[in-house]
Amino acid sequence: MMMWGSKNADNIRRIIQKNHRQRRSSTIVNGTHCASTPPPSTVVLLRHGESLWNKIPTFTGWCDVPLTDHGIEQAEGAARLMKEKGFNFDLVYSSELQRAYHSAEVVLDILNDTSRSKPIEPMKVWELNERHYGALQGLSKTNPELVSMYGKEKLAAWRREMMAAPPPMNEAHPHYQPPPAPLTESLYDCQKRVIRYWHDTIVPEMAFRESLILIAAHANTIRSLVAYLDEVPDENVSNIHIPNSVPFKYKIDPRTGKAVQQDSSPLSKSKGNWLLSAENQERLIDKLGVDSESFARSLFAAWDVDGDGYLSKQELANLLFSWKSDTNPAINALAGKILEELKADKVTDVITLERFQLLAVSGSRKHNLPFFKDEELSLSIIKDQQNEA
């Protein structure tokens, strides 16, 4: 099993150590020890729909800009998908910024859980606000003056590297806000406040019952949480891509606040699972890049309707044939190459997630398709594992 270790996780643990110890295997309810802890809770992370400044694009940070009409449609699509999957959230957290809060409201409106005596409302908290971009906030990301002033490398570092922070704004800046708004933040600064809130507030809600929780937030706040849960090293955090309004689901151990590994595939770096739909499929492929193993896992989960962890070869072939007519040439090509690998695979008539990922990697590598290009598993290892099955 491939695990990502993180220098950064150690730093964060030191920050929260004073207030957070690992919970014992027993919990306390009204002063009485209970012999067992609740099963893992489910947390769904949702980046807001397209905002007005996503479209331009502009450094947004803590600036409070609305969703576009398309962004509202994206949030509605995410809500329909979650409703189809049977999600009824116990708790919903949102940033204070309207693009995230509005997305959460759209989701709850469509889920429309009438079994509750009181409708659930998103809890707005500044700790889930987007990363603060300092003096860059409100400026176009393609502004030639910024490139001339700072250079492409420095701008890229401010956007993607963990420790790099943009120049701080001052009180004269048109988008200045008083505390708790910072004057600037690195991604590491953003992660510290997100993880602190995670352990201070969200994880304790899982202590006494299995919970279903939605967090509606932003690219960098969700990237920060994903990096923590998947133990991504600092140098790889820039490879985490968060598409607008594509739900990302984790199982969380209520004792530790850490993610639970949901499968045993040797290709699984992430413990999360994207919720795939016809509406968000292209967004996932366009954004995931080097993390495409999670796309394969999410695809398998979407096709494994009964959730038993298996697909017959014929089922998988039928589903892949449906992709052959896709207008996205990358999807079309990938389906064709996996079908070739499936036809050549004589080991079994039952396909597991692990075998599906191996077939997808094998087909992609043989034909130089832009998927799974960051995987370290060689084709010889893939063949060895197929022969052992």
Buried (B, 14 or more C-beta within 10 A) or exposed (E): EEEBEBEBBEEBBEBBEEEBEEBEEEBEEEEEEEEEBBEBBBBBBBBBBBBBBBEEEBBBBBBBBEBBEBBBBBBBBBBBBBBEBEBEBBBBBBBBBBBBBBBBBBBBEBBEEEEEEEEBEBBBBBBBBBBBBBBBBBBBBEBEEBEEEBEEEBBEBBBBBBEBBBBEBEEEBEBBBEEEBBBBBBBBBBBBBBBBBBBEBBBEBBBBEEBBBBBBBBBBBBBBBBBBBBBBBBEBBBBBBBBBBBBBBBBBBBBEBBBBEBBEBBBBBBBBBBBBBEBBBBBBBEBBBBBBBBBBBBBBBBBBEEEEBBBEBEBBBEBBEEBEEBEEEBBBBBBBBBBBBBEEBEEEEBBBBBBBBBBBBBBBBEBEBEBBEEBEBEEEEBEEBBEEE
